[in-house]
Amino acid sequence: MAAVEAQAATFAAWQVEDVPFGDTLNVRKYPSSVSQKQSAYPNGTVLQMTGKCTGGVNLLDIAGMPEWKQKQTVRYRWCQIWHDPAQNGGFVTGWVYGRYIAPH
């Protein structure tokens, strides 16, 4: 299963955007604001997206849309990322809220 997730991680790069000044975007274990926080990233951080978002949205399916429409499509959804919160090579999946990401 890890091999499948690793392949999916190379799918799309989106970046953290519109997080209020001095704050960071939390990455959660599950797609919920009350789920365990894994990490946090500031504006401008490029994220490796798996392509999967809640509500059945697939980033690959919307990649051809204008950027504003892609952002609008994921605005109220959680999207899955592939990241290394401990920075030790231990990559895991996590979830970020779509309001704060944009195509890179």
N, C-alpha and C positions, 0 to 999 in steps of 0.2 A: 504494500500500500504506500509506503514512503516514496517509492520510485514514481508512482503516479502523481503524488502531490508535488514532487520535485519538478516533474515535467510541467505541471500546471503552473508552477511558480514563475516560469519563464514567459508566461503568456502576455502580461501587460504591465506597463509601468504607469502608475498614477502617483500624484504627489499630494502632500498635505497642504491645504489651502484654507484661508478664511478663519483660522483658529484665532480667537481674540488675543490681543497683545499680551505677552507674558504667560500665555497658557500653552498647553500641548494637547495633541490628539491622543486619547487613550485607546490602547488596543486591548480588547476584551477576549476572554477565552471562548465565550459564546456570544451570539448576536443579541445582547441585552445590556442596557446601561447599568444593571445591578450585578452583572457577571464579574468574575475575578479579573482584575487588571493585570495584564502581562507586561506592558511596556507603555511608553508614551513618546510621541515624536513631535517636533516643532514644525511650523510652516516651512515649506520648501523641501522637506524630506521626501525622497522618492521611495515609494512602496512597491514591492513585488506583489501583484494581485494574482490570485488563483483564477479569477474570472467569475467566481460564484458570488451572487448577492441574494439576499432574501427576496421572496416574492417571485422567484423563478427568473430573475434577471441574470443574463450572462453577458459579461463585458465584451466578449468576442462578437456577440450578436449586435451590439450597439456601437461598435468601433467605427463604423462608417458614417455615423451621424455627426453633425456639427458638434463642437465641444460643448456649447451651451445646452444642447439637447441631451448629450450624455450625462452632464452634471444634473440636469433636471430629472432624468430617469432614475438616478441613484440617490437623489437628495434625501428621501425618507426611508432608505433601506440600509441594511448592514451589509458590508462587502468583506469577503475573506481575503486575508493577506498571508504571505509566507515570510516569516521573519525570524531573527535570531536575538531574542530579547536579552539573553545573558552574554551575547557576543563571544560565544565559545564554540561555534560551529553546530550548536544544537537547534537547528531550525524547526519551527512549529507553525501551525496555522493559528491565526487569531482573527478578530473581527473589528472593523472600524466603521464609524457612522458615516454614511455617504454625504452628508451635508458638508463635511470638511475634507473632501478629496476631489481632485480634478485630473483629467487625462494629462499625462506628461508629454 
